[in-house]
Each structure stands twice: as C-alpha cells, then as structure tokens.
C-alpha cells in the first residue's frame, strides 16, 4: 500500500537547487525548480562518482529535459526519469514527490520508498 509521507515544508527547499532528506533510511535529493513550479526527487547516490552527492548538483535543462549535473564528474541525470544523459547504462531511482498545502511529500510503501522504475530512454 502506498501512502504519502511529509518530508519537509516548502520553506525548507532551496529555489533552483537541491536539498537532501532522509526518507525511510534512504537519502533522497529533492529539487525545486521555481520557474517551472516543479519539484523532483531522485536517489542522492551518484552511481558514477560512487557518493551521495546529487543534491549538491547544479540543476538546469538539456534541450528542455530538466537535469541535475553531478558535482563530481558533471554527468547529467534526468530529473524525470533518472537516466544519465551521457551514458544510458547509468541511472538513479526517481521517487514520486508532490507539494500539498506547503508540505513536500514523498510516496512510500509498507516496504519502503516507492520508486518509479525508468520507463523510457530520454532523447536529448
């Protein structure tokens, strides 16, 4: 069964940047893009740099696809799908996230955080 768990308030988010939250024992990078009025959540672990650092990455877009650039080796990960733009063999988990009544919520299940498995390759 999936439920939404409050992680933080919207005031805790850094506009056009990322923050890290511990959710069900997992580090989750939460990104708030003000202009797009969008919030995204990825696993914080960079599979190329082998460190929990994605929340410290720079966000932007590549050909309209919202991305985060890892602060280690600068690979870009899609905020929508988790795919690495430069090397599709790498990806990170994407978590359902929403803002309800100024609260940031992540979807969790009885077995942990709900993760959207990558559905399709991003072409940029």
VENQUICOR-V829891 format. One record per residue. N is the residue number from 1. RES is the residue in three letters. PHI is phi in degrees with one decimal (NA if undefined). OMEGA is omega in whole degrees, 0 to 359 (* if undefined). Layout:
[[N;RES;PHI;OMEGA] [N;RES;PHI;OMEGA]]
//
This chain:
[[1;UNK;NA;180] [2;UNK;-98.6;176] [3;UNK;-135.0;178] [4;UNK;-98.7;180] [5;UNK;-112.6;177] [6;UNK;-67.7;181] [7;UNK;-106.5;181] [8;UNK;-165.4;174] [9;UNK;-93.4;178] [10;UNK;-62.6;177] [11;UNK;-64.9;179] [12;UNK;-79.7;180] [13;UNK;-77.2;175] [14;UNK;-98.7;180] [15;UNK;-55.7;178] [16;UNK;56.6;180] [17;UNK;-156.0;180] [18;UNK;-120.9;172] [19;UNK;-133.8;178] [20;UNK;-110.2;177] [21;UNK;-129.6;176] [22;UNK;-93.7;183] [23;UNK;-126.5;180] [24;UNK;51.1;178] [25;UNK;80.6;180] [26;UNK;-113.0;174] [27;UNK;-80.1;181] [28;UNK;-118.7;176] [29;UNK;-90.2;181] [30;UNK;-113.1;184] [31;UNK;-117.7;181] [32;UNK;-120.5;179] [33;UNK;-100.7;188] [34;UNK;-63.7;184] [35;UNK;-57.4;180] [36;UNK;-86.9;185] [37;UNK;50.3;184] [38;UNK;-126.5;175] [39;UNK;-125.9;182] [40;UNK;-131.9;178] [41;UNK;-137.6;178] [42;UNK;-127.8;170] [43;UNK;-64.1;185] [44;UNK;-76.4;186] [45;UNK;-81.0;175] [46;UNK;-84.8;184] [47;UNK;-71.9;179] [48;UNK;-89.5;179] [49;UNK;-83.5;178] [50;UNK;56.2;179] [51;UNK;-153.7;177] [52;UNK;-83.8;187] [53;UNK;-138.3;188] [54;UNK;-60.1;179] [55;UNK;-63.1;179] [56;UNK;-92.8;182] [57;UNK;-74.4;179] [58;UNK;-92.5;179] [59;UNK;-99.8;179] [60;UNK;-176.3;176] [61;UNK;-146.6;173] [62;UNK;-123.5;182] [63;UNK;52.2;177] [64;UNK;88.2;179] [65;UNK;-87.4;178] [66;UNK;-66.5;184] [67;UNK;-138.9;168] [68;UNK;-121.6;176] [69;UNK;-94.9;179] [70;UNK;-59.5;179] [71;UNK;-71.8;182] [72;UNK;-86.1;184] [73;UNK;-113.0;172] [74;UNK;71.8;174] [75;UNK;-66.0;181] [76;UNK;-102.7;177] [77;UNK;-114.7;178] [78;UNK;-64.1;177] [79;UNK;-74.7;180] [80;UNK;-88.2;187] [81;UNK;-115.4;183] [82;UNK;86.2;180] [83;UNK;-64.5;171] [84;UNK;-78.8;183] [85;UNK;-66.3;184] [86;UNK;-79.6;184] [87;UNK;-148.8;188] [88;UNK;-65.1;176] [89;UNK;-72.4;179] [90;UNK;-108.0;174] [91;UNK;-155.5;176] [92;UNK;-124.3;179] [93;UNK;-67.3;176] [94;UNK;-111.9;182] [95;UNK;-110.0;173] [96;UNK;-63.6;182] [97;UNK;-141.0;178] [98;UNK;-153.2;173] [99;UNK;-115.6;178] [100;UNK;-128.8;178] [101;UNK;51.3;179] [102;UNK;65.5;177] [103;UNK;-115.6;176] [104;UNK;-89.1;183] [105;UNK;-126.0;176] [106;UNK;-113.7;178] [107;UNK;-78.8;178] [108;UNK;-125.8;175] [109;UNK;-120.0;179] [110;UNK;-66.6;179] [111;UNK;-103.7;179] [112;UNK;137.3;182] [113;UNK;-74.2;172] [114;UNK;-73.1;178] [115;UNK;-123.6;174] [116;UNK;-80.7;175] [117;UNK;-75.2;183] [118;UNK;-56.3;184] [119;UNK;-93.1;184] [120;UNK;-152.8;178] [121;UNK;-76.5;177] [122;UNK;-86.4;175] [123;UNK;-107.7;181] [124;UNK;-126.5;*]]
//
